[in-house]
């Protein structure tokens, strides 16, 4: 299978800032939109991050769409304020603060270096960083179609 | 124990499920299967699954029923479910480059691992409580930990955070406790068994 060239391969990486209004407009299509963009090699900066259940949906759908050649998953650094040091009032009311800014990108392009409750350091990998990965893609081509892998085995 | 405490305990016992299903969750290589084996061996004499240094060793959830834990003067019948590690990405190259696997095996493992993550997420609908295992030698703010905790809180599932691998020199259970102060954090070494008594007391307290 020939790997399709994406924006990130030769023309730099596209970074799209997605407003809260756009995300709200997308409604139930939000996860599909994000994943389609990420699979095209774009890094998205979401003004309002995903809720925990949306994040879990993103992980679940991502896992079902990983093809091991051109899409290995997502990197999602973000300030998920829901679980980190809630204020006393928020805890008493059982109300989580709204999700904060989040970055979502393809895992072969975006790497989180360091993250704490206040700072996130992420890196966009260059072609040099991914050299080994791309070399391997060519080798894999001769190993047969994805469908020949077979299903999970009992351990 | 005062009269009120005894009354509350009795009432709680009346409404408690006969068996509590407890899911062991966390990112790959946090020590989930080592912990599941430790609990299972301690109370049933049998291990639950194979642990390994290679990520995604557990790719299907495994369940041990009738794990009757006795601690702090009480006993509870648990189902212990060891779930596959949850990840946002799975790259088969990692198995080739870092663990010496051939490409076919690595791709098979990666494919099964993606299915394992989906299965682990599905199990969240069936568990009554969660032991969230974190590697105390790693940064606790990884997206899997944060996402899982957010979901457990949203579902109001009783959760105990396990600060595992405290036998490692660089382990810092205090970092985990500071990161998620609203949850009970129990430092243990599932490998050596250190701290397991405290964990069993916590399971009785938070899941009972």
Interface residues (C-beta under 8 A of the other chain):
Chain A: X51 X52 X53 X55 X56 X58 X59 X60 X62 X63 X64 X66 X68 X72 X73 X74 X75 X76 X77 X78 X80 X82 X83 X84 X85 X86 X91 X96 X107 X108 X112 X114 X115 X116 X117 X132 X133 X136 X139 X140 X143 X149 X150 X152 X153 X154 X155
Chain B: X49 X50 X58 X59 X60 X86 X87 X88 X89 X90 X91 X92 X93 X96 X97 X103 X104 X107 X108 X110 X111 X112 X114 X115 X116 X117 X118 X121 X124 X139 X141 X142 X143 X146 X147 X149 X150 X151 X153 X154 X179 X180 X181 X182
